[in-house]
Amino acid sequence: MSRIGVRAIVLGASMGGVLTARVLAEHYTEVVVIERDAVLGVATPRRGAPHTVHAHGLHARGHLILEELFPGVTDELRAAGVPTGDLGEMRWFFNGRKIQPARTGLVSVTAPRPVLENHVRNRVAALPNVTFTQECDVLGLVATDDREQIVGVRVQRRRPGADVEVLEADLVVDATGRGSRTPAWLAELGYQRPVEERVKVGLAYTTRHYRTRPDMFDGVQSINPVASPGHPRGAFFGQVGPETCILSLTGVLGDYPPTEPDAFLEFVRSLPVPDVYEAVRDAEAVDDPVSFRFPASVRRRYEQLLRFPDGYLVIGDAVCSFNPVYGQGMSVAAIEAMTLREHLRQRHAPTPHHFFADLAKVIDAPWGIAAGGDLDFPGVEGRRTLKVRVGNAYMARLQYAATRDHKVTEGFMRVAGLIDPPEALMRPAMAGRVLRHAILRPAPGPSWHGAPATHGTTPQAR
């Protein structure tokens, strides 16, 4: 493989950063990953990534990409006790109703996020031309005198008396996540900040781990009552190891799941289906509940900028941070890394304008799924276009049809797993199955404890 340049620098060592380093290593003599935390050999949540304590899944498309970049990684994870299973055979509830299980052939990996990242990070660190610089702050970019090209970064090690250093590079990639400072750095260099789109969902996760009992899951990998406008409290309850399971409760628009143990259990009881409560009400907890808040999904429109410095790219959550309940983040980061790989295979450094244009195409579908789904909740602020209103009305019908027809479940999971585009759900054969069961938008299913469902759609959203 011919080399494009001598050194590439990746800012950030979470999933997006390490996948970026993996594809850059094919084309640069040296790849340096700079991370503010200690990360090598770390398989527990770290200070810079508190969200990783909560439930995560690597679904379908993301799993396929990881297996392509790291052959044998699935077997490696299974050997380490990480559960894997068919995405369609989990116990899914939408609008308070259980959908039909379906064997899809799509693998879901439900490792704790730090464990999965550690496996992938170790594989990348083992590459001979990749170096991790840990516990190091990035202070800013280094540009040419005309500010048309980025040629390095200023960094400072996290130790007393450390000097500021300049690391030169042919390419710098920002993978620092939703807290990315690129908009501010661009402004300092005289460039415009990207336009930001926000969907304020006011989400909170609260998570607790339990000792697994044989009767908890009845042969399924996870039990997932997904939040909906009619039943806005949700949960992800799944196996994450041979003896450990995780319960992440979700609440939106300020309805935050509590961290006090008794109140936490009462929130579990308030879910529309009894499955999770019956599994954990007398289970052995192994830690205290912890909470994480996610105020808004954010998309930064770098592809719309008329000027952008050469030698610099942005990727992952630094470009688009999705509502985590949709389970898209790691898979989209993997798809973005493969997009970068396609540009690198042109045998020259990626042109920011062309790269961001292609990245926008990658992001469009998952952003439409997540942002559109959030806008089905009446209290979520945002513009409800005709496409959003029609899409949500159809999706409610489709999810109801999936309670009757496993082929609808299969098609739905292929889209949720980012294998097929959302348009696949509108094709005549699928639409026929959907409308056979739900010509009108169904009302939410009843709650098991008698609490009335919230008819959460507004007239505009029907």
C-alpha atoms as one frame of an Amber mdcrd trajectory, in Angstrom:
protein
   0.000   0.000   0.000   1.464   3.336  -1.072   1.867   5.986   1.629   0.016
   9.297   1.426   2.062  11.051   4.091   4.467  10.647   6.957   2.329  11.348
  10.026  -1.380  11.502  10.766  -2.676  12.581  14.169  -6.018  11.490  15.616
  -7.489  13.504  18.477  -9.460  11.180  20.765  -9.266   7.449  21.491 -12.899
   6.413  21.801 -14.464   4.167  19.182 -14.514   6.806  16.437 -10.885   7.709
  17.060  -9.492   4.175  17.131 -11.386   3.171  13.978 -10.037   6.293  12.296
  -6.512   5.370  13.385  -7.029   1.864  12.007  -7.807   3.067   8.476  -5.166
   5.829   8.562  -2.519   3.232   9.444  -2.949   1.768   5.952  -1.792   5.003
   4.315   0.510   6.938   6.681   3.944   5.962   7.888   3.029   6.933  11.457
  -0.306   7.433  13.192  -0.401   9.125  16.604  -3.567   8.970  18.732  -3.727
  11.696  21.378  -6.025  11.133  24.365  -6.457  13.110  27.579  -7.213   9.976
  29.637  -5.213   6.817  30.258  -6.867   4.310  27.915  -4.582   1.401  27.046
  -5.640  -1.659  28.995  -8.592   0.226  30.511 -11.834  -1.773  30.358 -13.860
   0.293  32.851 -15.600   3.675  32.459 -13.165   6.577  32.479 -13.496  10.210
  33.469 -13.587  11.555  29.905 -16.358   9.162  28.825 -18.893   8.872  31.670
 -21.633   7.755  29.272 -19.851   4.440  28.736 -21.226   3.042  32.011 -24.670
   2.829  30.415 -26.112   0.214  28.054 -24.558   0.109  24.586 -24.938  -2.189
  21.651 -22.937  -2.677  18.505 -25.559  -3.649  15.979 -25.564  -5.192  12.509
 -23.668  -2.826  10.180 -21.226  -1.752  12.880 -20.492  -5.370  13.758 -19.847
  -6.265  10.108 -17.393  -3.378   9.751 -15.518  -4.305  12.921 -15.187  -7.861
  11.706 -13.825  -6.583   8.373 -11.269  -4.293  10.022 -10.363  -6.749  12.783
 -10.907 -10.309  11.513 -11.834 -12.686  14.317 -12.855  -9.954  16.761 -16.309
 -11.506  17.271 -14.815 -14.836  18.339 -12.350 -12.952  20.538 -15.202 -11.143
  22.283 -17.240 -14.320  22.716 -14.215 -16.079  24.220 -13.982 -13.209  26.720
 -17.586 -13.825  27.783 -19.227 -11.038  25.772 -22.812 -11.913  24.746 -23.719
 -11.839  21.064 -27.062 -12.641  19.503 -29.525 -11.991  16.720 -30.817  -8.419
  16.737 -34.336  -9.578  15.854 -34.528 -12.253  18.527 -34.225  -9.888  21.460
 -37.463  -9.128  23.324 -38.482  -5.746  21.935 -41.490  -3.701  23.024 -42.723
  -0.668  21.090 -45.704   1.437  22.196 -46.209  -1.003  25.064 -46.537  -4.034
  22.766 -44.161  -6.924  22.145 -43.152  -7.329  18.529 -42.747 -10.735  16.927
 -39.185 -12.100  17.139 -37.429 -12.745  13.840 -34.207 -14.511  12.925 -32.456
 -11.815  10.887 -28.869 -13.064  10.770 -27.806  -9.647  12.074 -25.433  -9.844
  15.020 -25.746  -7.593  18.048 -22.812  -7.358  20.462 -23.846  -6.242  23.951
 -20.460  -5.857  25.576 -20.033  -3.103  28.144 -18.829  -0.164  26.056 -15.432
   0.102  27.835 -14.825  -3.631  27.306 -15.600  -3.429  23.592 -13.455  -0.318
  23.170 -10.592  -1.980  25.019 -10.620  -4.961  22.644 -10.664  -2.730  19.586
  -8.107  -0.317  21.032  -5.720  -3.183  21.785  -5.969  -4.389  18.202  -5.155
  -0.900  16.911  -2.338  -0.367  19.427  -0.747  -3.591  18.198  -0.266  -2.112
  14.710   3.429  -1.321  14.296   2.894   2.221  13.016   0.305   3.359  15.576
   1.287   5.128  18.810  -1.012   6.218  21.647  -0.055   9.402  23.508  -2.101
   9.215  26.692  -2.892  11.748  29.418  -2.200  14.608  27.063  -4.270  17.742
  26.402  -4.710  19.226  22.941  -4.410  23.009  23.247  -5.026  24.006  19.640
  -4.188  23.654  15.983  -1.036  24.761  14.197  -1.615  26.330  10.795   0.488
  27.719   7.979   1.014  31.486   7.904  -1.840  31.915   5.425  -4.055  29.697
   7.621  -5.042  27.594   4.623  -3.618  24.352   5.986  -3.307  22.639   9.353
   0.207  21.299   9.881   0.081  20.068  13.471  -1.270  20.488  16.986  -0.111
  22.042  20.238  -0.227  19.614  23.144   0.737  19.445  26.808   1.270  16.315
  28.845  -0.739  15.993  32.043   2.163  16.079  34.456   3.586  18.875  36.621
   5.868  21.260  34.773   5.205  19.765  31.331   6.080  22.069  28.429   3.796
  22.854  25.521   4.860  20.797  22.503   4.124  21.096  18.807   3.478  17.835
  16.977   3.700  18.221  13.224   1.422  16.231  10.939   0.352  15.854   7.333
  -3.218  15.224   8.472  -5.072  15.889  11.742  -8.460  14.275  12.458 -10.703
  15.488  15.285 -12.507  12.532  16.908 -12.957  14.134  20.331 -16.721  13.673
  20.458 -19.598  16.032  21.118 -17.336  18.315  23.166 -15.186  19.003  20.105
 -13.461  22.395  20.073 -13.158  22.511  16.296 -15.857  25.219  15.880 -13.913
  27.499  18.247 -10.577  26.652  16.630 -11.989  27.477  13.200 -13.184  30.845
  14.476  -9.726  31.581  15.875  -8.274  30.941  12.416 -10.771  33.230  10.711
 -13.163  30.588   9.439 -16.895  30.340  10.005 -18.298  27.976  12.577 -20.510
  25.241  11.167 -24.266  25.600  11.445 -25.620  23.352  14.207 -28.908  21.487
  14.149 -30.231  20.499  17.567 -33.124  18.340  18.679 -33.629  18.946  22.391
 -34.878  15.682  23.840 -33.880  16.199  27.494 -32.896  12.550  27.919 -31.412
  10.938  31.001 -30.078   7.422  31.493 -29.861   5.851  34.936 -28.045   2.524
  35.107 -27.550  -0.287  37.583 -25.886  -3.690  37.247 -27.205  -6.948  38.674
 -26.053 -10.506  39.199 -27.691 -12.593  36.482 -30.070 -15.389  37.440 -30.998
 -18.199  35.010 -34.681 -17.212  34.913 -34.145 -13.517  34.202 -34.066 -13.564
  30.409 -35.776 -16.842  29.474 -33.376 -17.515  26.617 -33.179 -14.000  25.137
 -30.168 -11.694  25.157 -32.004  -8.562  26.242 -35.434  -7.154  27.086 -36.049
  -3.678  25.703 -39.248  -1.682  26.309 -38.450   1.286  24.073 -39.809   4.708
  25.005 -42.600   6.087  22.842 -44.892   9.130  23.052 -47.595   6.947  24.605
 -45.179   5.333  27.071 -42.295   7.805  27.428 -40.374   5.777  30.034 -38.103
   3.097  28.580 -35.396   0.613  29.483 -32.609  -1.528  28.071 -32.080  -4.650
  30.159 -29.484  -7.032  28.843 -26.723  -9.507  29.507 -23.231  -8.006  29.345
 -21.160 -10.891  30.692 -21.408 -14.466  31.970 -22.768 -13.408  35.365 -23.680
  -9.739  34.977 -26.573  -7.875  33.402 -27.226  -4.171  32.966 -30.397  -2.143
  33.364 -30.427   1.330  31.851 -33.643   3.284  32.413 -34.487   6.174  30.097
 -36.625   9.237  30.633 -37.175  12.202  28.339 -38.084  15.869  28.657 -36.842
  16.126  32.216 -38.463  12.921  33.513 -35.129  11.667  34.796 -34.901   8.139
  36.244 -33.813   8.501  39.881 -30.615   7.217  41.458 -32.073   6.416  44.899
 -32.448   2.594  44.883 -36.100   2.369  45.980 -37.151   5.155  43.617 -35.130
   3.491  40.844 -37.106   0.266  41.353 -40.375   2.193  41.395 -39.436   3.723
  38.024 -38.858   0.171  36.740 -42.322  -0.794  37.971 -43.805   2.148  36.068
 -42.665   0.773  32.711 -45.573  -0.281  30.492 -44.647  -3.998  30.585 -43.819
  -6.114  33.661 -40.886  -8.109  32.261 -38.040  -5.963  33.587 -39.592  -5.289
  36.989 -40.298  -8.973  37.585 -36.668  -9.788  36.717 -35.001  -7.259  39.052
 -37.401  -6.582  41.938 -35.618  -9.130  44.130 -32.347  -9.383  42.187 -28.886
  -8.846  43.665 -27.571  -5.426  42.647 -23.811  -5.136  42.321 -23.590  -1.335
  42.313 -25.589   1.821  42.959 -27.585   3.543  40.215 -25.725   6.244  38.286
 -27.194   8.797  35.914 -26.088  10.544  32.729 -27.924  13.357  30.955 -28.091
  13.916  27.217 -29.766  17.267  26.526 -29.883  17.242  22.720 -28.861  15.507
  19.536 -26.444  17.776  17.664 -25.435  17.783  14.007 -22.712  20.134  12.818
 -23.017  20.936   9.128 -19.373  21.026   8.066 -20.383  20.152   4.509 -22.058
  23.570   4.191 -18.929  25.591   4.933 -17.506  27.396   1.910 -13.968  27.447
   3.355 -12.150  24.867   5.447  -8.427  24.372   6.024  -6.648  21.525   4.242
  -4.970  18.828   6.293  -7.803  18.689   8.809 -10.940  16.544   9.150 -13.654
  15.979  11.748 -15.365  12.632  12.351 -17.704  10.751  14.696 -19.676  12.493
  17.440 -17.647  15.639  16.755 -19.750  15.921  13.575 -23.017  14.350  14.709
 -24.055  13.135  18.164 -27.223  11.017  18.136 -29.772  10.348  20.850 -28.230
   7.169  22.307 -31.525   5.278  22.691 -31.361   4.467  18.973 -28.091   2.592
  19.406 -26.518   4.147  16.309 -23.409   5.912  17.591 -20.745   3.202  17.283
 -22.152   1.853  14.011 -22.249   5.304  12.404 -18.681   5.941  13.579 -17.679
   2.679  11.893 -19.416   3.668   8.637 -17.706   7.060   8.755 -14.316   5.368
   9.195 -15.007   3.293   6.087 -15.932   6.490   4.233 -12.550   7.904   5.206
 -10.957   4.681   3.978 -12.583   5.128   0.561 -11.138   8.638   0.305  -7.695
   7.475   1.388  -7.728   4.832  -1.313  -7.733   7.607  -3.893  -4.008   7.811
  -3.003  -4.049  11.413  -1.873  -5.007  13.210   1.304  -8.785  13.626   1.600
 -10.157  16.967   0.473 -12.243  18.324   3.362 -15.081  19.575   1.131 -15.529
  16.222  -0.633 -15.060  14.219   2.559 -17.675  16.212   4.493 -20.112  15.937
   1.579 -19.813  12.147   1.662 -20.000  12.126   5.455 -23.275  14.057   5.273
 -24.740  11.339   3.051 -23.714   8.712   5.619 -25.311  10.704   8.441 -28.571
  11.607   6.695 -30.384   8.286   7.254 -29.513   7.686  10.925 -30.084  11.370
  11.702 -33.499  11.145  10.047 -34.343   8.056  12.115 -33.215   9.539  15.438
 -34.263  13.156  15.016 -37.526  12.187  13.336 -38.340   9.680  16.069 -37.641
  12.242  18.791 -39.953  14.751  17.124 -42.824  12.296  17.580 -42.757  13.358
  21.242 -44.908  16.524  21.415 -42.692  18.202  24.016 -39.539  17.942  21.898
 -38.714  21.234  20.211 -38.037  21.161  16.488 -39.479  21.624  13.031 -41.897
  18.865  12.075 -41.696  18.738   8.309 -44.218  16.811   6.230 -41.601  14.072
   5.829 -41.228  13.800   9.615 -44.992  13.731  10.249 -45.677  11.141   7.567
 -42.675   9.054   8.633 -43.747   8.934  12.279 -47.340   8.120  11.407 -46.174
   5.249   9.199 -43.642   4.021  11.774 -46.378   3.690  14.425 -48.335   1.505
  12.012 -45.237  -0.520  11.145 -44.369  -1.180  14.770 -47.919  -2.364  15.390
 -47.742  -4.617  12.322 -44.504  -6.083  13.706 -46.512  -7.401  16.690 -48.383
  -9.605  14.200 -45.877 -10.344  11.428 -42.256 -11.436  11.946 -41.375 -10.381
   8.390 -42.152  -6.785   9.383 -39.853  -7.202  12.381 -37.108  -8.483  10.098
 -37.392  -5.493   7.739 -37.551  -3.068  10.659 -34.409  -4.510  12.240 -32.496
  -4.314   8.974 -33.190  -0.573   8.911 -32.560  -0.099  12.644 -29.261  -1.962
  12.186 -28.301   0.416   9.338 -28.160  -2.422   6.807 -31.032  -1.158   4.642
 -32.087   2.465   4.048 -35.336   3.696   5.646 -36.938   3.722   2.196 -36.895
  -0.097   2.296 -39.776   0.044   4.776 -41.888   1.900   2.216 -41.489  -0.626
  -0.591 -44.791  -2.074  -1.845 -44.373  -5.555  -0.335 -43.551  -4.168   3.103
 -46.167  -1.403   2.947 -48.753  -4.032   2.058 -47.867  -6.042   5.164 -48.029
  -2.920   7.319 -51.359  -1.634   6.049 -52.915  -5.090   6.253 -52.644  -4.775
  10.029 -52.865  -1.026  10.640 -54.599   1.258   8.168 -55.175   3.822  10.926
 -52.546   4.837  13.445 -52.998   2.484  16.430 -53.471   3.805  19.932 -50.667
   2.949  22.380 -50.942  -0.425  24.067 -52.246  -0.524  27.639 -49.872  -0.516
  30.585 -49.612  -3.654  32.715 -50.204  -1.770  35.960 -53.304   0.027  34.766
 -51.793   3.490  34.246 -53.290   5.065  31.114 -51.073   5.498  28.108 -50.273
   9.038  27.048 -51.685   9.759  23.618 -48.550  11.637  22.806 -49.085  12.613
  19.192 -50.201  16.081  18.277 -52.541  16.708  15.338 -49.548  17.946  13.315
 -47.678  14.706  13.946 -50.415  12.303  12.897
